[in-house]
Each structure stands twice: as structure tokens, then as C-alpha cells.
Amino acid sequence: MYDKLEENKELATKLIDLMLTYSIKDSHIYLELLNKEAQFYQRRLITLETNKPFWFERKKMKEHNKEINKCESKLMTIYLKIEEEMDLIIKMNN
């Protein structure tokens, strides 16, 4: 009976290790996805700065500024998600 209990504990430990390994791999894939999304918004910001309307085009400038604020907000959200995911990976590694 004692051997069976030890065998079950060993099997449970291996199963937990396997689950953690795949969770960490999933987190790395999610981080890659977030990185691609961040790159998209960074490129969008560069494009917006390059194609900035003239100062006398007020309506276009308002829309332009709204789009910049939207991109910056999205980037901040993505960076927070990246931070949370990194914290999760660190916890899973310990």
C-alpha cells in the first residue's frame, strides 16, 4: 500500500510539472502575440506622426490626435498585459 501511495505522489508530481511546462509555453506564445500587437500600434503611431495634418486643418488635427490617443491607450493596455503575463511566468517557474 505504501508503494502505491508513493507511486501516486510521483505520478501527480510529474503531471503537475507537465502542466506547468505547457502553461509556460502557452504564456510565451501569448507574449509573442502581445508583442506583435504592440508592434502594430507602434508602427501606427509612427505613421500618424509622419502624416500629421497641417496646423490649419483643425478637423483633421482633432481626428489625428484622437487616433494617437487611442493608439497610446492600446499600447499601455498591452504593456500591462505583458507585465501580468511575465509575473505569471515567474510564479510558475518558482
N, C-alpha and C positions, 0 to 999 in steps of 0.2 A: 504494500500500500504506500509506503514511504517513497519507493522508487517511482510509482505512478504520479504522486504529487510533485516530485522533483521534475519529472518529465513534463508535466503540465505547466509548471512555472517556467521551465526553459523554453517551451513552445510559445507561451504567452509573451515572454521577453523577446523572442525572435520576431513574433508577429507585430509587436509594438514597434520594434526597430524598423521593420519593413514599412510599416505605415508612416512612420516619421520620415523615412528616406523618400518615399513618394510624395509626401506633403511638402517637403523641402524642394523637390524637383518641380512640383506644381507652382510653388511660390516663385521659383526662379523664372518659370515661363510667364507668370503673371507680371513679374518685374520687367521682363523684356517687352511685354505688351504695353505696360505703362510708359516705358522708355520711348517706344515708337510713337505713342500718343503725344508725349511731351515734345518729341522732335517735330511732330506735325504742327503743334501750336507755336513752337519757337520759329519755325520756318514761316508760318503765317504772320507772326509779328514782324519778322524781317521784311516780308513782302509789303505789309502795311506801311512800315517806315519808309520803304523805298518809293512807294506810290502815294505818298502823302499829298492830299489836295492843297491847293494854294490857299493862303490866308483869307482871301476874299470870297472863297467858296464855302460860306458858313454852313449850309445844309449838309454838304458833303463832309465837311470837317466834323460836324456833330456825329454823323453816322460812322465816320472813321474812328473817332475817339471811343464811341460805344463798342465798336468791334475790337479795338485794342484792349479796352477794359474787360470785355468778355474773354478774350484770349488769355489775359493775365490771370483772371479769376480761374479759368480752367487749369492753367499751369499750376497755380497754387494748390488747387484740389488734387491734382495728380501728384505733386510733390508730397503732400500729406499722406496720400495713399501709399506712396513708395516708402515713406518713413515707417508707417504702420506695418507694412509687409516686411521690411528689414528687421524691425523689432520682433516680429513673429518668427522669422528665420533664426534669429539669435536665440530666442527662447527654445525653439525646437532643437537647436544644436547643443544646448546645455542640458 
